Amino acid sequence: MSKKTTLKKQIEESEQEIEALEKKRVRSQSALLEAYINHSTPADADVEYFRVFTSLIKLERENLRKLNEELEKLGG
């Protein structure tokens, strides 16, 4: 496979990974919001899940940005 094709495939996989991570983060995000609305303390597990998934999303977005930059250098 050519470098462009490989990069495009990696970009698609990265986008799918971000989407999957965001879906996983929604549960803890909902629990945090519910706790906020109810003026209660959220469960430690929900806070930790939110932090972990947020960190993973941030890392994957950085990876996606790098892949897109590399593809741009190859002419797109």
PyMOL Python script that loads the backbone (N, CA, C, O; Angstrom):
from pymol import cmd

cmd.read_pdbstr("""\
ATOM      1  N   MET A   1       0.829  -1.181   0.000  1.00  0.00           N
ATOM      2  CA  MET A   1       0.000   0.000   0.000  1.00  0.00           C
ATOM      3  C   MET A   1       0.876   1.249   0.000  1.00  0.00           C
ATOM      4  O   MET A   1       1.987   1.258   0.531  1.00  0.00           O
ATOM      5  N   SER A   2       0.347   2.283  -0.602  1.00  0.00           N
ATOM      6  CA  SER A   2       1.092   3.538  -0.623  1.00  0.00           C
ATOM      7  C   SER A   2       1.011   4.212   0.751  1.00  0.00           C
ATOM      8  O   SER A   2       0.143   3.892   1.563  1.00  0.00           O
ATOM      9  N   LYS A   3       1.911   5.128   0.986  1.00  0.00           N
ATOM     10  CA  LYS A   3       1.953   5.858   2.261  1.00  0.00           C
ATOM     11  C   LYS A   3       0.651   6.629   2.486  1.00  0.00           C
ATOM     12  O   LYS A   3       0.136   6.664   3.603  1.00  0.00           O
ATOM     13  N   LYS A   4       0.112   7.256   1.412  1.00  0.00           N
ATOM     14  CA  LYS A   4      -1.146   8.014   1.542  1.00  0.00           C
ATOM     15  C   LYS A   4      -2.293   7.100   1.963  1.00  0.00           C
ATOM     16  O   LYS A   4      -3.079   7.445   2.845  1.00  0.00           O
ATOM     17  N   THR A   5      -2.383   5.945   1.332  1.00  0.00           N
ATOM     18  CA  THR A   5      -3.452   5.008   1.639  1.00  0.00           C
ATOM     19  C   THR A   5      -3.347   4.530   3.080  1.00  0.00           C
ATOM     20  O   THR A   5      -4.349   4.427   3.789  1.00  0.00           O
ATOM     21  N   THR A   6      -2.132   4.243   3.499  1.00  0.00           N
ATOM     22  CA  THR A   6      -1.905   3.811   4.879  1.00  0.00           C
ATOM     23  C   THR A   6      -2.310   4.898   5.859  1.00  0.00           C
ATOM     24  O   THR A   6      -2.967   4.617   6.861  1.00  0.00           O
ATOM     25  N   LEU A   7      -1.924   6.136   5.581  1.00  0.00           N
ATOM     26  CA  LEU A   7      -2.278   7.252   6.456  1.00  0.00           C
ATOM     27  C   LEU A   7      -3.784   7.461   6.517  1.00  0.00           C
ATOM     28  O   LEU A   7      -4.340   7.679   7.593  1.00  0.00           O
ATOM     29  N   LYS A   8      -4.440   7.394   5.371  1.00  0.00           N
ATOM     30  CA  LYS A   8      -5.896   7.576   5.341  1.00  0.00           C
ATOM     31  C   LYS A   8      -6.592   6.500   6.174  1.00  0.00           C
ATOM     32  O   LYS A   8      -7.570   6.782   6.867  1.00  0.00           O
ATOM     33  N   LYS A   9      -6.089   5.275   6.104  1.00  0.00           N
ATOM     34  CA  LYS A   9      -6.644   4.178   6.891  1.00  0.00           C
ATOM     35  C   LYS A   9      -6.405   4.435   8.381  1.00  0.00           C
ATOM     36  O   LYS A   9      -7.301   4.219   9.197  1.00  0.00           O
ATOM     37  N   GLN A  10      -5.215   4.891   8.737  1.00  0.00           N
ATOM     38  CA  GLN A  10      -4.909   5.190  10.132  1.00  0.00           C
ATOM     39  C   GLN A  10      -5.767   6.348  10.648  1.00  0.00           C
ATOM     40  O   GLN A  10      -6.192   6.336  11.803  1.00  0.00           O
ATOM     41  N   ILE A  11      -6.019   7.334   9.810  1.00  0.00           N
ATOM     42  CA  ILE A  11      -6.867   8.471  10.189  1.00  0.00           C
ATOM     43  C   ILE A  11      -8.288   7.987  10.462  1.00  0.00           C
ATOM     44  O   ILE A  11      -8.906   8.385  11.449  1.00  0.00           O
ATOM     45  N   GLU A  12      -8.797   7.139   9.595  1.00  0.00           N
ATOM     46  CA  GLU A  12     -10.144   6.603   9.789  1.00  0.00           C
ATOM     47  C   GLU A  12     -10.230   5.795  11.082  1.00  0.00           C
ATOM     48  O   GLU A  12     -11.202   5.912  11.828  1.00  0.00           O
ATOM     49  N   GLU A  13      -9.213   4.976  11.346  1.00  0.00           N
ATOM     50  CA  GLU A  13      -9.196   4.177  12.569  1.00  0.00           C
ATOM     51  C   GLU A  13      -9.114   5.076  13.803  1.00  0.00           C
ATOM     52  O   GLU A  13      -9.750   4.796  14.819  1.00  0.00           O
ATOM     53  N   SER A  14      -8.345   6.139  13.717  1.00  0.00           N
ATOM     54  CA  SER A  14      -8.206   7.078  14.823  1.00  0.00           C
ATOM     55  C   SER A  14      -9.537   7.780  15.097  1.00  0.00           C
ATOM     56  O   SER A  14      -9.929   7.939  16.253  1.00  0.00           O
ATOM     57  N   GLU A  15     -10.218   8.192  14.055  1.00  0.00           N
ATOM     58  CA  GLU A  15     -11.525   8.835  14.211  1.00  0.00           C
ATOM     59  C   GLU A  15     -12.528   7.883  14.856  1.00  0.00           C
ATOM     60  O   GLU A  15     -13.324   8.293  15.701  1.00  0.00           O
ATOM     61  N   GLN A  16     -12.489   6.623  14.459  1.00  0.00           N
ATOM     62  CA  GLN A  16     -13.392   5.629  15.040  1.00  0.00           C
ATOM     63  C   GLN A  16     -13.057   5.390  16.514  1.00  0.00           C
ATOM     64  O   GLN A  16     -13.955   5.213  17.337  1.00  0.00           O
ATOM     65  N   GLU A  17     -11.770   5.385  16.841  1.00  0.00           N
ATOM     66  CA  GLU A  17     -11.353   5.193  18.224  1.00  0.00           C
ATOM     67  C   GLU A  17     -11.826   6.356  19.099  1.00  0.00           C
ATOM     68  O   GLU A  17     -12.295   6.147  20.217  1.00  0.00           O
ATOM     69  N   ILE A  18     -11.700   7.567  18.587  1.00  0.00           N
ATOM     70  CA  ILE A  18     -12.172   8.738  19.332  1.00  0.00           C
ATOM     71  C   ILE A  18     -13.674   8.630  19.583  1.00  0.00           C
ATOM     72  O   ILE A  18     -14.143   8.895  20.690  1.00  0.00           O
ATOM     73  N   GLU A  19     -14.415   8.245  18.570  1.00  0.00           N
ATOM     74  CA  GLU A  19     -15.865   8.097  18.713  1.00  0.00           C
ATOM     75  C   GLU A  19     -16.212   7.039  19.755  1.00  0.00           C
ATOM     76  O   GLU A  19     -17.116   7.239  20.567  1.00  0.00           O
ATOM     77  N   ALA A  20     -15.502   5.919  19.735  1.00  0.00           N
ATOM     78  CA  ALA A  20     -15.756   4.851  20.706  1.00  0.00           C
ATOM     79  C   ALA A  20     -15.437   5.305  22.128  1.00  0.00           C
ATOM     80  O   ALA A  20     -16.188   5.016  23.060  1.00  0.00           O
ATOM     81  N   LEU A  21     -14.325   6.012  22.293  1.00  0.00           N
ATOM     82  CA  LEU A  21     -13.945   6.512  23.613  1.00  0.00           C
ATOM     83  C   LEU A  21     -14.955   7.539  24.127  1.00  0.00           C
ATOM     84  O   LEU A  21     -15.295   7.549  25.311  1.00  0.00           O
ATOM     85  N   GLU A  22     -15.425   8.393  23.234  1.00  0.00           N
ATOM     86  CA  GLU A  22     -16.416   9.390  23.637  1.00  0.00           C
ATOM     87  C   GLU A  22     -17.709   8.728  24.085  1.00  0.00           C
ATOM     88  O   GLU A  22     -18.346   9.189  25.033  1.00  0.00           O
ATOM     89  N   LYS A  23     -18.099   7.664  23.421  1.00  0.00           N
ATOM     90  CA  LYS A  23     -19.315   6.942  23.824  1.00  0.00           C
ATOM     91  C   LYS A  23     -19.127   6.326  25.205  1.00  0.00           C
ATOM     92  O   LYS A  23     -20.047   6.339  26.023  1.00  0.00           O
ATOM     93  N   LYS A  24     -17.948   5.790  25.467  1.00  0.00           N
ATOM     94  CA  LYS A  24     -17.674   5.195  26.775  1.00  0.00           C
ATOM     95  C   LYS A  24     -17.659   6.261  27.867  1.00  0.00           C
ATOM     96  O   LYS A  24     -18.058   6.002  29.002  1.00  0.00           O
ATOM     97  N   ARG A  25     -17.203   7.445  27.521  1.00  0.00           N
ATOM     98  CA  ARG A  25     -17.108   8.520  28.508  1.00  0.00           C
ATOM     99  C   ARG A  25     -18.488   9.083  28.870  1.00  0.00           C
ATOM    100  O   ARG A  25     -18.650   9.654  29.949  1.00  0.00           O
ATOM    101  N   VAL A  26     -19.463   8.936  28.008  1.00  0.00           N
ATOM    102  CA  VAL A  26     -20.792   9.516  28.218  1.00  0.00           C
ATOM    103  C   VAL A  26     -21.434   9.021  29.509  1.00  0.00           C
ATOM    104  O   VAL A  26     -22.091   9.801  30.199  1.00  0.00           O
ATOM    105  N   ARG A  27     -21.262   7.748  29.853  1.00  0.00           N
ATOM    106  CA  ARG A  27     -21.883   7.213  31.069  1.00  0.00           C
ATOM    107  C   ARG A  27     -21.390   7.955  32.297  1.00  0.00           C
ATOM    108  O   ARG A  27     -22.187   8.397  33.124  1.00  0.00           O
ATOM    109  N   SER A  28     -20.077   8.092  32.417  1.00  0.00           N
ATOM    110  CA  SER A  28     -19.551   8.788  33.593  1.00  0.00           C
ATOM    111  C   SER A  28     -19.887  10.277  33.539  1.00  0.00           C
ATOM    112  O   SER A  28     -20.116  10.902  34.574  1.00  0.00           O
ATOM    113  N   GLN A  29     -19.916  10.832  32.358  1.00  0.00           N
ATOM    114  CA  GLN A  29     -20.273  12.241  32.204  1.00  0.00           C
ATOM    115  C   GLN A  29     -21.707  12.471  32.675  1.00  0.00           C
ATOM    116  O   GLN A  29     -21.991  13.463  33.345  1.00  0.00           O
ATOM    117  N   SER A  30     -22.591  11.576  32.332  1.00  0.00           N
ATOM    118  CA  SER A  30     -23.988  11.682  32.767  1.00  0.00           C
ATOM    119  C   SER A  30     -24.096  11.572  34.282  1.00  0.00           C
ATOM    120  O   SER A  30     -24.864  12.300  34.911  1.00  0.00           O
ATOM    121  N   ALA A  31     -23.330  10.666  34.858  1.00  0.00           N
ATOM    122  CA  ALA A  31     -23.362  10.494  36.310  1.00  0.00           C
ATOM    123  C   ALA A  31     -22.826  11.739  37.013  1.00  0.00           C
ATOM    124  O   ALA A  31     -23.357  12.146  38.047  1.00  0.00           O
ATOM    125  N   LEU A  32     -21.779  12.345  36.459  1.00  0.00           N
ATOM    126  CA  LEU A  32     -21.225  13.569  37.043  1.00  0.00           C
ATOM    127  C   LEU A  32     -22.233  14.715  36.961  1.00  0.00           C
ATOM    128  O   LEU A  32     -22.406  15.471  37.918  1.00  0.00           O
ATOM    129  N   LEU A  33     -22.882  14.834  35.831  1.00  0.00           N
ATOM    130  CA  LEU A  33     -23.882  15.885  35.661  1.00  0.00           C
ATOM    131  C   LEU A  33     -25.062  15.680  36.607  1.00  0.00           C
ATOM    132  O   LEU A  33     -25.566  16.637  37.195  1.00  0.00           O
ATOM    133  N   GLU A  34     -25.490  14.453  36.749  1.00  0.00           N
ATOM    134  CA  GLU A  34     -26.599  14.165  37.662  1.00  0.00           C
ATOM    135  C   GLU A  34     -26.216  14.536  39.098  1.00  0.00           C
ATOM    136  O   GLU A  34     -27.014  15.124  39.828  1.00  0.00           O
ATOM    137  N   ALA A  35     -24.999  14.190  39.492  1.00  0.00           N
ATOM    138  CA  ALA A  35     -24.544  14.540  40.840  1.00  0.00           C
ATOM    139  C   ALA A  35     -24.500  16.055  41.014  1.00  0.00           C
ATOM    140  O   ALA A  35     -24.886  16.570  42.063  1.00  0.00           O
ATOM    141  N   TYR A  36     -24.041  16.760  40.007  1.00  0.00           N
ATOM    142  CA  TYR A  36     -23.980  18.221  40.059  1.00  0.00           C
ATOM    143  C   TYR A  36     -25.377  18.819  40.215  1.00  0.00           C
ATOM    144  O   TYR A  36     -25.599  19.699  41.047  1.00  0.00           O
ATOM    145  N   ILE A  37     -26.303  18.335  39.411  1.00  0.00           N
ATOM    146  CA  ILE A  37     -27.673  18.846  39.454  1.00  0.00           C
ATOM    147  C   ILE A  37     -28.323  18.562  40.805  1.00  0.00           C
ATOM    148  O   ILE A  37     -29.075  19.383  41.329  1.00  0.00           O
ATOM    149  N   ASN A  38     -28.025  17.391  41.358  1.00  0.00           N
ATOM    150  CA  ASN A  38     -28.615  16.996  42.638  1.00  0.00           C
ATOM    151  C   ASN A  38     -27.811  17.498  43.844  1.00  0.00           C
ATOM    152  O   ASN A  38     -28.141  17.188  44.988  1.00  0.00           O
ATOM    153  N   HIS A  39     -26.764  18.268  43.579  1.00  0.00           N
ATOM    154  CA  HIS A  39     -25.910  18.809  44.641  1.00  0.00           C
ATOM    155  C   HIS A  39     -25.368  17.700  45.548  1.00  0.00           C
ATOM    156  O   HIS A  39     -25.339  17.830  46.772  1.00  0.00           O
ATOM    157  N   SER A  40     -24.940  16.605  44.908  1.00  0.00           N
ATOM    158  CA  SER A  40     -24.360  15.498  45.663  1.00  0.00           C
ATOM    159  C   SER A  40     -22.947  15.218  45.146  1.00  0.00           C
ATOM    160  O   SER A  40     -22.518  15.773  44.134  1.00  0.00           O
ATOM    161  N   THR A  41     -22.260  14.376  45.839  1.00  0.00           N
ATOM    162  CA  THR A  41     -20.894  14.025  45.457  1.00  0.00           C
ATOM    163  C   THR A  41     -20.935  12.847  44.484  1.00  0.00           C
ATOM    164  O   THR A  41     -21.563  11.829  44.774  1.00  0.00           O
ATOM    165  N   PRO A  42     -20.278  12.975  43.346  1.00  0.00           N
ATOM    166  CA  PRO A  42     -20.272  11.859  42.390  1.00  0.00           C
ATOM    167  C   PRO A  42     -19.421  10.703  42.914  1.00  0.00           C
ATOM    168  O   PRO A  42     -18.531  10.893  43.744  1.00  0.00           O
ATOM    169  N   ALA A  43     -19.706   9.529  42.424  1.00  0.00           N
ATOM    170  CA  ALA A  43     -18.926   8.348  42.805  1.00  0.00           C
ATOM    171  C   ALA A  43     -17.495   8.504  42.300  1.00  0.00           C
ATOM    172  O   ALA A  43     -17.259   9.014  41.205  1.00  0.00           O
ATOM    173  N   ASP A  44     -16.557   8.060  43.111  1.00  0.00           N
ATOM    174  CA  ASP A  44     -15.149   8.144  42.732  1.00  0.00           C
ATOM    175  C   ASP A  44     -14.875   7.428  41.410  1.00  0.00           C
ATOM    176  O   ASP A  44     -14.074   7.892  40.599  1.00  0.00           O
ATOM    177  N   ALA A  45     -15.540   6.304  41.203  1.00  0.00           N
ATOM    178  CA  ALA A  45     -15.336   5.537  39.962  1.00  0.00           C
ATOM    179  C   ALA A  45     -15.767   6.352  38.746  1.00  0.00           C
ATOM    180  O   ALA A  45     -15.094   6.331  37.715  1.00  0.00           O
ATOM    181  N   ASP A  46     -16.878   7.067  38.859  1.00  0.00           N
ATOM    182  CA  ASP A  46     -17.351   7.883  37.740  1.00  0.00           C
ATOM    183  C   ASP A  46     -16.366   9.004  37.425  1.00  0.00           C
ATOM    184  O   ASP A  46     -16.108   9.308  36.260  1.00  0.00           O
ATOM    185  N   VAL A  47     -15.823   9.610  38.470  1.00  0.00           N
ATOM    186  CA  VAL A  47     -14.835  10.676  38.275  1.00  0.00           C
ATOM    187  C   VAL A  47     -13.591  10.108  37.600  1.00  0.00           C
ATOM    188  O   VAL A  47     -13.053  10.710  36.671  1.00  0.00           O
ATOM    189  N   GLU A  48     -13.139   8.955  38.065  1.00  0.00           N
ATOM    190  CA  GLU A  48     -11.929   8.354  37.507  1.00  0.00           C
ATOM    191  C   GLU A  48     -12.140   7.924  36.048  1.00  0.00           C
ATOM    192  O   GLU A  48     -11.277   8.160  35.203  1.00  0.00           O
ATOM    193  N   TYR A  49     -13.283   7.294  35.752  1.00  0.00           N
ATOM    194  CA  TYR A  49     -13.583   6.915  34.369  1.00  0.00           C
ATOM    195  C   TYR A  49     -13.577   8.147  33.470  1.00  0.00           C
ATOM    196  O   TYR A  49     -13.015   8.124  32.375  1.00  0.00           O
ATOM    197  N   PHE A  50     -14.203   9.211  33.936  1.00  0.00           N
ATOM    198  CA  PHE A  50     -14.256  10.439  33.134  1.00  0.00           C
ATOM    199  C   PHE A  50     -12.849  10.955  32.857  1.00  0.00           C
ATOM    200  O   PHE A  50     -12.530  11.317  31.725  1.00  0.00           O
ATOM    201  N   ARG A  51     -12.020  10.989  33.871  1.00  0.00           N
ATOM    202  CA  ARG A  51     -10.645  11.470  33.697  1.00  0.00           C
ATOM    203  C   ARG A  51      -9.842  10.584  32.759  1.00  0.00           C
ATOM    204  O   ARG A  51      -9.122  11.084  31.896  1.00  0.00           O
ATOM    205  N   VAL A  52      -9.959   9.280  32.920  1.00  0.00           N
ATOM    206  CA  VAL A  52      -9.211   8.343  32.075  1.00  0.00           C
ATOM    207  C   VAL A  52      -9.640   8.470  30.618  1.00  0.00           C
ATOM    208  O   VAL A  52      -8.803   8.606  29.726  1.00  0.00           O
ATOM    209  N   PHE A  53     -10.942   8.425  30.385  1.00  0.00           N
ATOM    210  CA  PHE A  53     -11.413   8.505  29.001  1.00  0.00           C
ATOM    211  C   PHE A  53     -11.100   9.862  28.380  1.00  0.00           C
ATOM    212  O   PHE A  53     -10.793   9.940  27.190  1.00  0.00           O
ATOM    213  N   THR A  54     -11.173  10.928  29.166  1.00  0.00           N
ATOM    214  CA  THR A  54     -10.820  12.248  28.659  1.00  0.00           C
ATOM    215  C   THR A  54      -9.346  12.291  28.257  1.00  0.00           C
ATOM    216  O   THR A  54      -9.004  12.860  27.220  1.00  0.00           O
ATOM    217  N   SER A  55      -8.479  11.699  29.063  1.00  0.00           N
ATOM    218  CA  SER A  55      -7.052  11.643  28.736  1.00  0.00           C
ATOM    219  C   SER A  55      -6.803  10.826  27.472  1.00  0.00           C
ATOM    220  O   SER A  55      -6.010  11.218  26.617  1.00  0.00           O
ATOM    221  N   LEU A  56      -7.477   9.703  27.363  1.00  0.00           N
ATOM    222  CA  LEU A  56      -7.309   8.857  26.173  1.00  0.00           C
ATOM    223  C   LEU A  56      -7.794   9.573  24.915  1.00  0.00           C
ATOM    224  O   LEU A  56      -7.170   9.475  23.858  1.00  0.00           O
ATOM    225  N   ILE A  57      -8.902  10.287  25.033  1.00  0.00           N
ATOM    226  CA  ILE A  57      -9.430  11.048  23.897  1.00  0.00           C
ATOM    227  C   ILE A  57      -8.437  12.128  23.488  1.00  0.00           C
ATOM    228  O   ILE A  57      -8.182  12.328  22.301  1.00  0.00           O
ATOM    229  N   LYS A  58      -7.883  12.816  24.466  1.00  0.00           N
ATOM    230  CA  LYS A  58      -6.908  13.865  24.184  1.00  0.00           C
ATOM    231  C   LYS A  58      -5.686  13.289  23.451  1.00  0.00           C
ATOM    232  O   LYS A  58      -5.215  13.873  22.476  1.00  0.00           O
ATOM    233  N   LEU A  59      -5.189  12.168  23.913  1.00  0.00           N
ATOM    234  CA  LEU A  59      -4.042  11.524  23.258  1.00  0.00           C
ATOM    235  C   LEU A  59      -4.374  11.101  21.825  1.00  0.00           C
ATOM    236  O   LEU A  59      -3.567  11.274  20.912  1.00  0.00           O
ATOM    237  N   GLU A  60      -5.564  10.549  21.646  1.00  0.00           N
ATOM    238  CA  GLU A  60      -5.949  10.086  20.310  1.00  0.00           C
ATOM    239  C   GLU A  60      -6.172  11.260  19.369  1.00  0.00           C
ATOM    240  O   GLU A  60      -5.872  11.160  18.180  1.00  0.00           O
ATOM    241  N   ARG A  61      -6.690  12.362  19.879  1.00  0.00           N
ATOM    242  CA  ARG A  61      -6.853  13.556  19.029  1.00  0.00           C
ATOM    243  C   ARG A  61      -5.500  14.108  18.600  1.00  0.00           C
ATOM    244  O   ARG A  61      -5.347  14.581  17.474  1.00  0.00           O
ATOM    245  N   GLU A  62      -4.531  14.050  19.484  1.00  0.00           N
ATOM    246  CA  GLU A  62      -3.172  14.484  19.136  1.00  0.00           C
ATOM    247  C   GLU A  62      -2.590  13.570  18.055  1.00  0.00           C
ATOM    248  O   GLU A  62      -1.948  14.036  17.113  1.00  0.00           O
ATOM    249  N   ASN A  63      -2.821  12.277  18.201  1.00  0.00           N
ATOM    250  CA  ASN A  63      -2.379  11.321  17.186  1.00  0.00           C
ATOM    251  C   ASN A  63      -3.049  11.622  15.844  1.00  0.00           C
ATOM    252  O   ASN A  63      -2.394  11.596  14.802  1.00  0.00           O
ATOM    253  N   LEU A  64      -4.346  11.905  15.869  1.00  0.00           N
ATOM    254  CA  LEU A  64      -5.089  12.223  14.657  1.00  0.00           C
ATOM    255  C   LEU A  64      -4.539  13.483  13.996  1.00  0.00           C
ATOM    256  O   LEU A  64      -4.399  13.541  12.775  1.00  0.00           O
ATOM    257  N   ARG A  65      -4.230  14.485  14.805  1.00  0.00           N
ATOM    258  CA  ARG A  65      -3.671  15.725  14.279  1.00  0.00           C
ATOM    259  C   ARG A  65      -2.340  15.455  13.567  1.00  0.00           C
ATOM    260  O   ARG A  65      -2.091  15.986  12.485  1.00  0.00           O
ATOM    261  N   LYS A  66      -1.499  14.636  14.172  1.00  0.00           N
ATOM    262  CA  LYS A  66      -0.199  14.306  13.571  1.00  0.00           C
ATOM    263  C   LYS A  66      -0.374  13.537  12.263  1.00  0.00           C
ATOM    264  O   LYS A  66       0.330  13.790  11.285  1.00  0.00           O
ATOM    265  N   LEU A  67      -1.307  12.609  12.255  1.00  0.00           N
ATOM    266  CA  LEU A  67      -1.564  11.851  11.027  1.00  0.00           C
ATOM    267  C   LEU A  67      -2.056  12.764   9.911  1.00  0.00           C
ATOM    268  O   LEU A  67      -1.639  12.627   8.761  1.00  0.00           O
ATOM    269  N   ASN A  68      -2.941  13.693  10.251  1.00  0.00           N
ATOM    270  CA  ASN A  68      -3.454  14.631   9.254  1.00  0.00           C
ATOM    271  C   ASN A  68      -2.336  15.551   8.730  1.00  0.00           C
ATOM    272  O   ASN A  68      -2.289  15.852   7.537  1.00  0.00           O
ATOM    273  N   GLU A  69      -1.454  15.987   9.608  1.00  0.00           N
ATOM    274  CA  GLU A  69      -0.319  16.803   9.187  1.00  0.00           C
ATOM    275  C   GLU A  69       0.591  16.033   8.242  1.00  0.00           C
ATOM    276  O   GLU A  69       1.050  16.569   7.233  1.00  0.00           O
ATOM    277  N   GLU A  70       0.845  14.784   8.573  1.00  0.00           N
ATOM    278  CA  GLU A  70       1.698  13.955   7.717  1.00  0.00           C
ATOM    279  C   GLU A  70       1.053  13.750   6.348  1.00  0.00           C
ATOM    280  O   GLU A  70       1.737  13.779   5.324  1.00  0.00           O
ATOM    281  N   LEU A  71      -0.251  13.545   6.332  1.00  0.00           N
ATOM    282  CA  LEU A  71      -0.956  13.379   5.068  1.00  0.00           C
ATOM    283  C   LEU A  71      -0.898  14.658   4.247  1.00  0.00           C
ATOM    284  O   LEU A  71      -0.716  14.609   3.030  1.00  0.00           O
ATOM    285  N   GLU A  72      -1.053  15.802   4.905  1.00  0.00           N
ATOM    286  CA  GLU A  72      -0.962  17.101   4.206  1.00  0.00           C
ATOM    287  C   GLU A  72       0.404  17.292   3.552  1.00  0.00           C
ATOM    288  O   GLU A  72       0.502  17.817   2.442  1.00  0.00           O
ATOM    289  N   LYS A  73       1.445  16.866   4.242  1.00  0.00           N
ATOM    290  CA  LYS A  73       2.800  16.984   3.698  1.00  0.00           C
ATOM    291  C   LYS A  73       2.977  16.149   2.430  1.00  0.00           C
ATOM    292  O   LYS A  73       3.778  16.477   1.554  1.00  0.00           O
ATOM    293  N   LEU A  74       2.203  15.058   2.357  1.00  0.00           N
ATOM    294  CA  LEU A  74       2.271  14.202   1.177  1.00  0.00           C
ATOM    295  C   LEU A  74       1.362  14.700   0.053  1.00  0.00           C
ATOM    296  O   LEU A  74       1.349  14.143  -1.045  1.00  0.00           O
ATOM    297  N   GLY A  75       0.619  15.737   0.339  1.00  0.00           N
ATOM    298  CA  GLY A  75      -0.252  16.296  -0.688  1.00  0.00           C
ATOM    299  C   GLY A  75      -1.644  15.748  -0.668  1.00  0.00           C
ATOM    300  O   GLY A  75      -2.323  15.708  -1.694  1.00  0.00           O
ATOM    301  N   GLY A  76      -2.066  15.331   0.480  1.00  0.00           N
ATOM    302  CA  GLY A  76      -3.352  14.992   0.719  1.00  0.00           C
ATOM    303  C   GLY A  76      -4.314  14.071   0.569  1.00  0.00           C
ATOM    304  O   GLY A  76      -5.440  14.274   1.025  1.00  0.00           O
TER     305      GLY A  76
END
""", "prot")
cmd.dss("prot")
cmd.show_as("cartoon", "prot")
cmd.util.cbc("prot")
cmd.orient("prot")
